[in-house]
Amino acid sequence: MPELFQWKPEFTVAVERFDREHKKLFSTLNELNDAMRAGQARFVVGRVLHELLNYTRTHFAAEVAAMRRTGFAGIEEHIAEHEAITAKVEAFVADYEAGNTNLVSIDLLYFLRDWLEKHILQTDQKYSSSLNAAGIR
């Protein structure tokens, strides 16, 4: 069966590391979707959540460091969006640890889809030319 969420050229930010990490997010989303369709979400959602929490911390820190190095003008807005995403992931972890696995799986799938469609396609695209102009590829 084809993946529900597929990487397309319009998702690239033209920074190899960030594109690779974004592709990992696609993979995680498809893994969660596949597990949900197979009725196995409860077995993967905890690991997925902890991967996402680590991802938000390391990936976002790397993006911000690159934006600081290049003097990216929209950094404060970008940081605020990162903080909101991280807080949402932390809330999912708390819900999961409280035993709300079924609801977490469904809500998490929609959240990740929105993250791909809004954050990567809109917000992350804004830093691409600034980082590329500074030689970050």
GIVENUR-V855788 format. One record per pair of residues at least 12 apart in sequence whose C-alpha atoms are under 6 Angstrom apart, sorted by the first residue. I is the first residue (numbers start at 1). J is the second residue. D is the distance in Angstrom with one decimal. If there is no record, write none. Layout:
<<I	J	D> <I	J	D>>
//
This chain:
<<11	121	5.8> <13	125	5.7> <13	128	5.1> <14	137	5.9> <15	137	4.1> <16	137	5.7> <56	86	6.0>>
//
